[in-house]
Amino acid sequence: MSLFGRLVVTTLPLVPKPVVGKVASRYVAGETLEEALEEVRKLNAQGAIATMDVLGEEVSERPKAEAAVEEYIRLFEAIEASGVDSNVSIKLTLLGLKIDEGFCLDNVERIASAASSIGNFVRIDMEDHTCTDATLRIYHQLQPKYGNLGVVFQSYMRRTLQDIEEMPETGGNVRLCKGIYIEPREVAWKGYETVRYNFVAALEKMIARDIYAAIATHDEYLVCAAVALLERYQVPQDRYEFQMLLGVDEQLRQILIDAGHRLRVYVPYGKDWYPYSTRRLRENPEMAIHVMRAMLGVRKD
Ligand SMILES: Cc1cc2nc3c(=O)[nH]c(=O)nc-3n(C[C@H](O)[C@H](O)[C@H](O)COP(=O)(O)OP(=O)(O)OC[C@H]3O[C@@H](n4cnc5c(N)ncnc54)[C@H](O)[C@@H]3O)c2cc1C
């Protein structure tokens, strides 16, 4: 990223919220469930499937976590009624992980049970390293009972290969991504190429252990390396999928769909869009230009 880009990243908290909202709107389906369903219908028509996420994180009040559970239950009803092809993703700090782990476990169990009643699936997103152990404890506790949960490993984490090793013999389902949180060097690899290397090593290990692989990246190098691994190990089409974020590199998305790969798009919605959107903006190589244009009121592209 250019020096100017890095400057804008550093000063992003000073950018007025409406400007951030305008620039980041491509990453979020909208504030309501109905808008999100409409987005998923469009994606399904393009040959993509989806994972829907209720935005929000780091809640410190129980009623907020309970409201999120209710929203997920409403979401499963809507997925069932509308017939769209989507599962869901959840963030444990929205469901009370920072309040009390047992409370969070109960909330995840309600969601897993609601998903199970309509034959759906729940992906537990991975947040920063302070959440990793508790997230895996909750996953390992509920997965044997419900069988419809998946977890996420981040290739920037030094522990990831070991975590893959510790997955159960059967039924494992892992989304592999680079990781987005700013982590200390004690726990995370820092070099761009190091994180790529570990991504490929982790994917190879997942394939060797017959773990369902959800390959989440927009990095063309990693997509190419993943396709090569899938071919080399003759991984059947129903044992993997690619995943991408809403609003990012739609061309690469279509290339993968046209090549016959299953492609799932992460579709977040809700009123609490700010933390998610700023993380996405920080990753966008063109972010500084978009933010400056929006600040100056210049029409984009
Ligand atoms: C489906 C999905 C789920 C995820 N879940 C998690 C999770 O649970 N926990 C977690 O820590 N992280 C998660 N992530 C985020 C992930 O860790 C990375 O931060 C993010 O995907 C960017 O990494 P990359 O592999 O695309 O490589 P990068 O090197 O960051 O990006 C490669 C290229 O993609 C394009 N690109 C990437 N991001 C953007 C953007 N925002 N706007 C425009 N262009 C962009 C650019 O062209 C860039 O050069 C998820 C990502 C995906 C796709």
The ligand as an SDF file (V2000), in Angstrom:
LIG
                    3D

 53 58  0  0  0  0  0  0  0  0999 V2000
  -15.6450  -15.7180    3.1850 C   0  0  0  0  0  0  0  0  0  0  0  0
  -14.6090  -15.1000    4.0730 C   0  0  0  0  0  0  0  0  0  0  0  0
  -14.7310  -15.2400    5.4390 C   0  0  0  0  0  0  0  0  0  0  0  0
  -13.7590  -14.7060    6.2910 C   0  0  0  0  0  0  0  0  0  0  0  0
  -13.8250  -14.9580    7.6340 N   0  0  0  0  0  0  0  0  0  0  0  0
  -12.8420  -14.5190    8.4330 C   0  0  0  0  0  0  0  0  0  0  0  0
  -12.7960  -14.8760    9.8090 C   0  0  0  0  0  0  0  0  0  0  0  0
  -13.6470  -15.6050   10.3270 O   0  0  0  0  0  0  0  0  0  0  0  0
  -11.7710  -14.3840   10.5600 N   0  0  0  0  0  0  0  0  0  0  0  0
  -10.7880  -13.5890   10.0360 C   0  0  0  0  0  0  0  0  0  0  0  0
   -9.8640  -13.2050   10.7650 O   0  0  0  0  0  0  0  0  0  0  0  0
  -10.8230  -13.2340    8.7350 N   0  0  0  0  0  0  0  0  0  0  0  0
  -11.8030  -13.6720    7.9280 C   0  0  0  0  0  0  0  0  0  0  0  0
  -11.8090  -13.3360    6.6020 N   0  0  0  0  0  0  0  0  0  0  0  0
  -10.8990  -12.2660    6.1190 C   0  0  0  0  0  0  0  0  0  0  0  0
   -9.5850  -12.8300    5.6630 C   0  0  0  0  0  0  0  0  0  0  0  0
   -8.8550  -13.2870    6.7850 O   0  0  0  0  0  0  0  0  0  0  0  0
   -8.7510  -11.7620    4.9450 C   0  0  0  0  0  0  0  0  0  0  0  0
   -8.5460  -10.6930    5.7710 O   0  0  0  0  0  0  0  0  0  0  0  0
   -9.3860  -11.2540    3.6670 C   0  0  0  0  0  0  0  0  0  0  0  0
  -10.0090  -12.2870    2.9690 O   0  0  0  0  0  0  0  0  0  0  0  0
   -8.3050  -10.6730    2.7390 C   0  0  0  0  0  0  0  0  0  0  0  0
   -7.3220  -11.6360    2.4920 O   0  0  0  0  0  0  0  0  0  0  0  0
   -7.0720  -12.2850    1.0690 P   0  0  0  0  0  0  0  0  0  0  0  0
   -6.7760  -13.7310    1.2430 O   0  0  0  0  0  0  0  0  0  0  0  0
   -8.1900  -11.9840    0.1530 O   0  0  0  0  0  0  0  0  0  0  0  0
   -5.6960  -11.6300    0.6020 O   0  0  0  0  0  0  0  0  0  0  0  0
   -5.2710  -10.1080    0.4280 P   0  0  0  0  0  0  0  0  0  0  0  0
   -3.8260  -10.1650    0.0900 O   0  0  0  0  0  0  0  0  0  0  0  0
   -5.6920   -9.2650    1.5570 O   0  0  0  0  0  0  0  0  0  0  0  0
   -6.1090   -9.6580   -0.8310 O   0  0  0  0  0  0  0  0  0  0  0  0
   -5.8530  -10.1790   -2.1200 C   0  0  0  0  0  0  0  0  0  0  0  0
   -6.4760   -9.2320   -3.1110 C   0  0  0  0  0  0  0  0  0  0  0  0
   -7.9020   -9.2390   -2.9370 O   0  0  0  0  0  0  0  0  0  0  0  0
   -8.4350   -7.9460   -3.1260 C   0  0  0  0  0  0  0  0  0  0  0  0
   -9.0700   -7.5190   -1.8720 N   0  0  0  0  0  0  0  0  0  0  0  0
   -8.9550   -8.0930   -0.6550 C   0  0  0  0  0  0  0  0  0  0  0  0
   -9.7350   -7.4680    0.2400 N   0  0  0  0  0  0  0  0  0  0  0  0
  -10.3340   -6.4610   -0.4350 C   0  0  0  0  0  0  0  0  0  0  0  0
  -11.2830   -5.4620   -0.0590 C   0  0  0  0  0  0  0  0  0  0  0  0
  -11.7640   -5.3850    1.1870 N   0  0  0  0  0  0  0  0  0  0  0  0
  -11.6990   -4.5900   -1.0110 N   0  0  0  0  0  0  0  0  0  0  0  0
  -11.2400   -4.6680   -2.2710 C   0  0  0  0  0  0  0  0  0  0  0  0
  -10.3420   -5.6050   -2.6870 N   0  0  0  0  0  0  0  0  0  0  0  0
   -9.9080   -6.4810   -1.7820 C   0  0  0  0  0  0  0  0  0  0  0  0
   -7.2860   -7.0630   -3.5180 C   0  0  0  0  0  0  0  0  0  0  0  0
   -7.1680   -7.0730   -4.9160 O   0  0  0  0  0  0  0  0  0  0  0  0
   -6.0890   -7.7590   -2.9150 C   0  0  0  0  0  0  0  0  0  0  0  0
   -4.8970   -7.4470   -3.5790 O   0  0  0  0  0  0  0  0  0  0  0  0
  -12.7110  -13.9240    5.7330 C   0  0  0  0  0  0  0  0  0  0  0  0
  -12.5780  -13.7900    4.3590 C   0  0  0  0  0  0  0  0  0  0  0  0
  -13.5010  -14.3850    3.5230 C   0  0  0  0  0  0  0  0  0  0  0  0
  -13.3050  -14.2770    2.0540 C   0  0  0  0  0  0  0  0  0  0  0  0
  1  2  1  0
  2  3  1  0
  2 52  2  0
  3  4  2  0
  4  5  1  0
  4 50  1  0
  5  6  2  0
  6  7  1  0
  6 13  1  0
  7  8  2  0
  7  9  1  0
  9 10  1  0
 10 11  2  0
 10 12  1  0
 12 13  2  0
 13 14  1  0
 14 15  1  0
 14 50  1  0
 15 16  1  0
 16 17  1  0
 16 18  1  0
 18 19  1  0
 18 20  1  0
 20 21  1  0
 20 22  1  0
 22 23  1  0
 23 24  1  0
 24 25  2  0
 24 26  1  0
 24 27  1  0
 27 28  1  0
 28 29  2  0
 28 30  1  0
 28 31  1  0
 31 32  1  0
 32 33  1  0
 33 34  1  0
 33 48  1  0
 34 35  1  0
 35 36  1  0
 35 46  1  0
 36 37  1  0
 36 45  1  0
 37 38  2  0
 38 39  1  0
 39 40  1  0
 39 45  2  0
 40 41  1  0
 40 42  2  0
 42 43  1  0
 43 44  2  0
 44 45  1  0
 46 47  1  0
 46 48  1  0
 48 49  1  0
 50 51  2  0
 51 52  1  0
 52 53  1  0
M  END
$$$$
